[in-house]
């Protein structure tokens, strides 16, 4: 990316630099007490995530508990927060994905897909992991990576169960492929769509084709490097 946009990144806009120098960062924080409380709660959440196995508490429980505690200790109008600030559309979207994933598993579709993939690469755990990496990476250029991973994780679990292969390299392959493949287009990740929308609102035109032209390079380079990482993971498993 640096080589592609070196000229633009090197160009210095004197007016923009002057405006940035006039910004007083301390005035951007309007409620320091609220910020302090939020940072303390977030620190406990991160600690709970890291120590999940030791304390035997699911990440979802930690996150929801922390949100409730923050609402209580800040005295904010919790009804307004829950009504206006919570991304209910996104939550329903992900709930629907997991319901769909469970339905596909219950009806045997996941098992059929898993056995189809397993029949191609069953002779080699390394080829299986690389296959999952590249299939998920290419697929997530055109499919939302979160949606793909939420459903395909059941396929990976079924493959590991059906073939007796170590599951860890396969999950790593899926995580890397889905995450990095999402850089390929607007469709790959929610962050890409948000960025494109903000760009349009600020009169910066980034077409789908132009984004994909740059994104594909990033995806191919990322997946090539990840292939080496998957190879190491397979050897260590």
C-alpha positions as CSV (number, residue, x, y, z in Angstrom):
1,X,0.0,0.0,0.0
2,X,2.8,2.4,0.8
3,X,4.4,1.8,-2.6
4,X,1.0,2.2,-4.4
5,X,0.1,5.5,-2.7
6,X,3.6,6.8,-1.9
7,X,3.1,10.1,-3.9
8,X,-0.2,10.9,-2.1
9,X,1.2,10.0,1.3
10,X,4.3,12.1,0.8
11,X,2.4,15.2,-0.3
12,X,1.9,17.6,2.6
13,X,-1.1,19.8,2.7
14,X,0.0,22.9,4.6
15,X,-3.6,24.1,5.3
16,X,-4.6,20.6,6.7
17,X,-1.4,20.5,8.8
18,X,-2.2,23.9,10.3
19,X,-5.7,22.9,11.2
20,X,-4.5,19.7,12.9
21,X,-1.9,21.8,14.9
22,X,-4.7,24.0,16.2
23,X,-6.7,21.1,17.6
24,X,-6.7,20.8,21.4
25,X,-7.0,17.1,22.1
26,X,-7.9,17.7,25.8
27,X,-11.1,19.5,24.7
28,X,-12.3,16.4,22.7
29,X,-12.9,14.6,26.0
30,X,-16.2,16.0,27.3
31,X,-16.7,13.7,30.3
32,X,-13.4,12.5,31.9
33,X,-15.2,10.7,34.8
34,X,-17.3,8.7,32.3
35,X,-14.1,7.9,30.3
36,X,-12.3,6.7,33.4
37,X,-15.2,4.4,34.5
38,X,-15.5,3.0,30.9
39,X,-11.7,2.3,30.7
40,X,-11.8,0.5,34.0
41,X,-14.7,-1.7,33.0
42,X,-13.1,-2.4,29.6
43,X,-9.9,-3.5,31.3
44,X,-11.9,-6.0,33.4
45,X,-13.6,-7.3,30.2
46,X,-10.3,-7.8,28.4
47,X,-8.9,-9.6,31.4
48,X,-11.9,-11.8,31.5
49,X,-11.5,-12.6,27.8
50,X,-7.8,-13.5,28.3
51,X,-8.5,-15.6,31.4
52,X,-11.7,-17.3,30.0
53,X,-10.4,-20.8,30.5
54,X,-9.2,-20.1,34.0
55,X,-12.3,-18.4,35.3
56,X,-14.7,-20.6,33.2
57,X,-16.8,-17.6,32.1
58,X,-18.0,-17.3,28.5
59,X,-16.9,-14.1,26.7
60,X,-20.6,-13.2,26.0
61,X,-21.3,-13.3,29.8
62,X,-18.3,-11.1,30.6
63,X,-19.3,-8.6,27.9
64,X,-23.0,-8.4,28.9
65,X,-22.2,-8.2,32.6
66,X,-19.7,-5.4,32.0
67,X,-22.3,-3.5,29.9
68,X,-24.8,-3.8,32.7
69,X,-22.3,-2.6,35.3
70,X,-21.3,0.4,33.2
71,X,-24.9,1.4,32.8
72,X,-25.4,1.2,36.6
73,X,-22.3,3.0,37.7
74,X,-22.5,5.9,35.2
75,X,-26.1,6.8,35.9
76,X,-26.8,7.2,32.2
77,X,-30.4,6.9,30.9
78,X,-30.2,3.1,30.2
79,X,-33.6,3.1,28.4
80,X,-32.3,5.6,25.9
81,X,-29.0,3.8,25.4
82,X,-30.7,0.4,24.9
83,X,-33.3,2.0,22.5
84,X,-31.1,4.3,20.5
85,X,-27.4,3.3,20.8
86,X,-27.5,-0.5,20.7
87,X,-27.0,-1.8,17.2
88,X,-30.1,-4.0,17.1
89,X,-29.9,-4.5,13.4
90,X,-26.4,-5.9,13.6
91,X,-27.4,-8.1,16.6
92,X,-30.4,-9.6,14.8
93,X,-28.2,-10.1,11.7
94,X,-25.7,-12.2,13.7
95,X,-28.4,-14.1,15.6
96,X,-30.0,-15.0,12.3
97,X,-26.7,-16.2,11.0
98,X,-26.2,-18.6,13.9
99,X,-29.8,-19.8,13.6
100,X,-29.2,-20.5,9.9
101,X,-25.9,-22.2,10.7
102,X,-27.7,-24.4,13.2
103,X,-30.5,-25.2,10.7
104,X,-28.0,-26.2,8.0
105,X,-26.2,-28.5,10.5
106,X,-29.5,-30.0,11.7
107,X,-30.6,-30.8,8.2
108,X,-27.4,-32.4,7.2
109,X,-26.2,-29.7,4.7
110,X,-23.1,-29.0,6.8
111,X,-22.2,-32.7,7.0
112,X,-22.6,-33.1,3.2
113,X,-20.3,-30.1,2.5
114,X,-17.8,-31.3,5.1
115,X,-17.6,-34.8,3.6
116,X,-17.2,-33.3,0.1
117,X,-14.2,-31.2,1.1
118,X,-12.8,-34.0,3.2
119,X,-12.9,-36.4,0.2
120,X,-10.6,-34.0,-1.7
121,X,-7.9,-33.4,0.9
122,X,-8.4,-36.4,3.3
123,X,-4.9,-37.7,2.6
124,X,-3.1,-34.7,3.9
125,X,-3.9,-32.5,7.0
126,X,-1.6,-29.8,5.5
127,X,-3.5,-29.8,2.1
128,X,-6.8,-29.7,4.0
129,X,-5.8,-26.7,6.1
130,X,-4.4,-24.9,3.0
131,X,-7.6,-25.7,1.1
132,X,-9.7,-24.2,3.9
133,X,-7.5,-21.2,4.0
134,X,-7.7,-20.4,0.3
135,X,-11.4,-21.4,-0.2
136,X,-12.5,-19.2,2.7
137,X,-10.1,-16.4,1.6
138,X,-11.4,-16.3,-1.9
139,X,-15.1,-16.8,-0.8
140,X,-14.9,-13.9,1.6
141,X,-14.0,-11.5,-1.1
142,X,-17.6,-11.8,-2.3
143,X,-19.3,-12.9,1.0
144,X,-19.3,-11.1,4.3
145,X,-16.5,-12.7,6.3
146,X,-18.4,-12.8,9.6
147,X,-21.4,-14.5,7.9
148,X,-19.1,-17.0,6.1
149,X,-17.1,-17.9,9.3
150,X,-20.3,-18.2,11.4
151,X,-21.6,-20.9,9.1
152,X,-18.3,-22.5,7.9
153,X,-17.1,-23.1,11.4
154,X,-19.5,-26.0,11.6
155,X,-18.1,-27.4,8.4
156,X,-14.6,-27.3,9.9
157,X,-15.8,-29.0,13.1
158,X,-17.4,-31.7,11.0
159,X,-14.3,-32.2,8.9
160,X,-12.1,-32.6,11.9
161,X,-14.6,-35.1,13.4
162,X,-15.0,-37.1,10.1
163,X,-11.3,-37.3,9.3
164,X,-9.7,-37.4,12.7
165,X,-7.4,-34.6,11.8
166,X,-6.3,-32.1,14.5
167,X,-8.8,-29.3,14.6
168,X,-6.5,-26.5,15.6
169,X,-4.8,-26.0,12.2
170,X,-8.2,-26.1,10.5
171,X,-9.7,-23.4,12.7
172,X,-6.6,-21.3,12.2
173,X,-6.9,-21.7,8.5
174,X,-10.6,-20.6,8.6
175,X,-9.8,-17.6,10.8
176,X,-7.0,-16.4,8.6
177,X,-8.8,-17.0,5.4
178,X,-12.1,-15.3,6.4
179,X,-10.4,-12.4,8.1
180,X,-7.9,-11.6,5.3
181,X,-10.2,-12.4,2.4
182,X,-12.6,-9.8,3.7
183,X,-10.1,-7.1,2.5
184,X,-10.9,-7.9,-1.1
185,X,-14.0,-5.9,-1.7
186,X,-16.8,-3.8,-0.1
187,X,-18.7,-7.0,0.5
188,X,-16.0,-8.8,2.5
189,X,-16.3,-6.8,5.7
190,X,-18.6,-4.4,7.4
191,X,-15.7,-2.0,8.0
192,X,-15.1,-1.8,4.2
193,X,-18.8,-0.8,3.6
194,X,-18.7,1.8,6.4
195,X,-15.5,3.3,4.9
196,X,-17.0,3.4,1.4
197,X,-20.1,5.1,2.7
198,X,-18.0,7.7,4.6
199,X,-15.9,8.3,1.6
200,X,-18.9,9.1,-0.6
201,X,-20.3,11.4,2.1
202,X,-17.0,13.3,2.0
203,X,-17.0,13.5,-1.8
204,X,-14.2,10.9,-2.2
205,X,-15.2,8.5,-5.0
206,X,-14.0,4.9,-4.5
207,X,-15.6,2.6,-7.0
208,X,-16.2,-1.1,-6.3
209,X,-13.8,-2.1,-9.1
210,X,-11.0,0.2,-7.9
211,X,-11.4,-1.0,-4.4
212,X,-11.3,-4.6,-5.5
213,X,-8.3,-3.9,-7.8
214,X,-6.2,-2.9,-4.8
215,X,-7.9,-5.3,-2.4
216,X,-7.2,-8.4,-4.4
217,X,-3.5,-7.7,-4.3
218,X,-3.7,-7.4,-0.5
219,X,-5.7,-10.7,-0.2
220,X,-3.3,-12.7,-2.4
221,X,-0.2,-11.4,-0.6
222,X,-1.9,-12.0,2.8
223,X,-3.0,-15.5,2.0
224,X,0.4,-16.4,0.6
225,X,2.1,-15.4,3.9
226,X,-0.7,-17.1,5.8
227,X,0.0,-20.3,3.9
228,X,3.5,-20.4,5.5
229,X,1.9,-19.7,8.9
230,X,-0.6,-22.6,8.4
231,X,2.3,-24.9,7.4
232,X,4.1,-24.1,10.7
233,X,0.9,-24.6,12.7
234,X,0.3,-28.0,11.0
235,X,3.8,-29.1,11.8
236,X,3.5,-28.1,15.5
237,X,0.1,-29.7,15.9
